């Protein structure tokens, strides 16, 4: 009789809630990772950096497990089909995992729960990728918050009443199922190659956190944590990060709370995946000019700060957060291109792509989301560049021809585009 711990967005052996529960409740825990074909099949690039990041993380886990005479069982395919095979291979009592809140994951887990239950196998999920989930931070009437400030206030109040506890796995590491697995499946066997993109460090200095609020808006500075990809795939613990940072910089803590706010929005309002949170914004007649969209994608709009961001994204899988707002505003307001087009492009390229945050950020920029920027707020990219990249350090790194005759003229006049956007939104919303 064994139990299974199913790794998903929690690729670490430290402070892992579900894994802790599995190891403290059983001395025969088989660690499992599934390369989900439904997720992989949607990826266009065979050198997708996120797959490489995941692969490196599971390689590390596998190597760590070998010191306990165990190893990570890695299988590629459809999760439900895989569990159907596993129950024939092992006598399984319980499958443990950490909860995922995205619509596909919830549907997948529900189907697996029903299947396992029919075979008298328990399926236990735990909270691990957030501090508070689902309806833990809600209004007095039990309804979810749709405005960030009161949500963050209640979040902090709840944290004060429910201090964070971490999970020490060290005393239980000998409770893994002892077996000698063959080598991990290769990237090639699942149809991928190693990416050459460099991944940010999982450690962040205390000095950076202390000065985060002063440096975070300047893309040429090393002023942001770059921890997004690690939070996305759980190679660091959100509990340990909050414990480390909550007394150092409230602005940084608020960024972590924004992440949870958007997860709560996605959980309670799954329609936002494909639709505007504010239903009336579906009436906006987007121009959706394919040539202008291509210019934006290629970083050839004639607005250096916009183009720098787009080139950085495609080259590195990362874009500075201030520049994400500028590029998103430019696409939706200056070019009047549907936010879903931009969201999909970011989803394809961002290392730290997370459905809730990406969707929330794009709907914020487009004015269609909860607690979004008002439709008449249109960033002036030239003023943004002067304010946050006055010496053009960031711009010239990514757009070296920005001040030469080789650089294209602006694709659209800012003043005209701003008035057009305001008029288009106002007409559609009235």
Secondary structure as GFF3:
##gff-version 3
##sequence-region A 1 430
A	DSSP	beta_strand	2	7	.	.	.	ID=ss1
A	DSSP	alpha_helix	17	25	.	.	.	ID=ss2
A	DSSP	beta_strand	29	36	.	.	.	ID=ss3
A	DSSP	alpha_helix	37	40	.	.	.	ID=ss4
A	DSSP	alpha_helix	49	66	.	.	.	ID=ss5
A	DSSP	beta_strand	73	77	.	.	.	ID=ss6
A	DSSP	alpha_helix	79	89	.	.	.	ID=ss7
A	DSSP	beta_strand	92	98	.	.	.	ID=ss8
A	DSSP	alpha_helix	103	118	.	.	.	ID=ss9
A	DSSP	beta_strand	122	126	.	.	.	ID=ss10
A	DSSP	alpha_helix	148	161	.	.	.	ID=ss11
A	DSSP	three_ten_helix	170	175	.	.	.	ID=ss12
A	DSSP	three_ten_helix	188	190	.	.	.	ID=ss13
A	DSSP	alpha_helix	206	210	.	.	.	ID=ss14
A	DSSP	alpha_helix	212	215	.	.	.	ID=ss15
A	DSSP	alpha_helix	228	233	.	.	.	ID=ss16
A	DSSP	alpha_helix	238	245	.	.	.	ID=ss17
A	DSSP	alpha_helix	250	268	.	.	.	ID=ss18
A	DSSP	three_ten_helix	270	273	.	.	.	ID=ss19
A	DSSP	three_ten_helix	279	283	.	.	.	ID=ss20
A	DSSP	alpha_helix	290	298	.	.	.	ID=ss21
A	DSSP	alpha_helix	304	316	.	.	.	ID=ss22
A	DSSP	alpha_helix	321	329	.	.	.	ID=ss23
A	DSSP	pi_helix	330	334	.	.	.	ID=ss24
A	DSSP	alpha_helix	339	349	.	.	.	ID=ss25
A	DSSP	alpha_helix	355	366	.	.	.	ID=ss26
A	DSSP	alpha_helix	381	388	.	.	.	ID=ss27
A	DSSP	alpha_helix	393	398	.	.	.	ID=ss28
A	DSSP	alpha_helix	414	429	.	.	.	ID=ss29
###
